[in-house]
Amino acid sequence: MLTINRIREERDFIIERLKIKNFKAEEIIDKILLLDSSRREIISRSDTMQAEMNRISKEIGALIKNGKKSEAEAAKENTYRLKEEIRTLSEKLIPIDNDLKNEIVRLPNLPHESVPAGHGADNNVIVKKGGAIIDVPDTFLPHWDLIKKYDIIDFDLGIKLTGAGFPVYKGKGARLERALISFFLDEGTKAGYNEVLPPILVNEDSGFGTGQLPDKEGQMYHVGIDNFYLIPTAEVPVTNIYRDVILSAEDLPVMNIAYTPCFRREAGSWGAHVRGLNRLHQFDKVEIVQIAHPDKSYKSLEDMVNHVESLIIKLDLPYRILKLCGGDMSFTSALTYDFEVWSAAQKRWLEVSSVSNFESFQANRLKCRFKEKGDKQTRLVHTLNGSALALPRIVAALLENNQSEAGIKIPGVLVPYTGFEIIN
């Protein structure tokens, strides 16, 4: 979230920048500033009274020592009055603090200066393309037909066990899924990321820390008895490892990678764009997370984009990289690049990764800070994360792009992990 100091000092700038995200901030910001003014006034009055009470308390001893008992008693009564007034002011401060926090968390992160204006996906900017899109015959099958033909993923069984959007991977389908997870983790480790295996249930503090709460609670599965949430991405638990932590500048960047299943209660709709593996309620994903120095976070973002690109190149998939416009960015992001791969049978682009820099927006919620050597002051870190990669649409593209009369050819980099070269 934005800091109150920045809101106070840069009101007009924030209002203008948030227009890039098509967010009208003026009313909220003015309410925040009004609450902040009331809060500071109460704190000032309380501090003045506390200073007066401390002064009088020191005088009481001298009065008693000099035999001025009645004056000492009167001074004591004055301290009792001041103490009660301070308590009353403290009680007034509680709802103001709560209202102030509730209003600040309504403000999205400011977009980076390079973010283009726009209202949706049609306004995103293609910054790079790679791989060749090959014309394929009309006989090429979409992945939802291929998985039935080779009996590698069972949607009907998933419906029986749980419901729609919870597929069961079988045989070579399960081994391909496991191979991709291992390949992505190994490639991340080679790139310097430290692997962690976090919980897939998180508490409210964790959901708030990375911005899923209170913004996206409707998209998360909630375990009501324990008040836990199933994670929508490993970003949530991995980034929250550093909640309430002060790091040393020498430790930055901190680089972690994690595999987890992910859970999202996304609203369903009809059509090929959500059919088969295109949209699931449970899916596997490998996530990379960096905690970076503010002066170097955009270098970290560049490195993360390059890493994700290298994975797609090694899988020999046609791809493109898009810089998201303001209207298509998440609530928490300052700058996001999306990766899409070409689906040969569907003849459309499928999003497989988002790589984002949140700057200090999450860090302020997390209270994650760092300290330069020899410096007593702490600063907020910058947080970044990206899918490296989300599996369902990668699997869909691999199945569709590599089909032949003999079966589905497995990319060479995966064969050491699958133990087979073809699905037939």
Secondary structure, DSSP 8 states (H G I E B T S, - for coil): ---HHHHHH-HHHHHHHHGGGT---HHHHHHHHHHHHHHHHHHHHHHHHHHHHHHHHHHHHHHHHTT-HHHHHHHHHHHHHHHHHHHHHHHHHHHHHHHHHHHHTTS-----TT----SSGGG-EEEEEES------TT---HHHHHHHTT-EEHHHHHHHT-TT--EE-HHHHHHHHHHHHHHHHHHHHTT-EEE---SEE-HHHHHHTT-TTTSGGGS-EETTTTEEE-SSTHHHHHHTTTT-EEEGGG-SEEEEEEEEEE-------SGGGSGGGS-SEEEEEEEEEEE-TTTHHHHHHHHHHHHHHHHHHTT--EEEEE--GGGS-SS-SEEEEEEEEETTTTEEEEEEEEEE-TTHHHHHHT-EEE-TT---EEE-EEEEEEEEEHHHHHHHHHHHTB-SS-EE--GGGHHHHS-SEE-
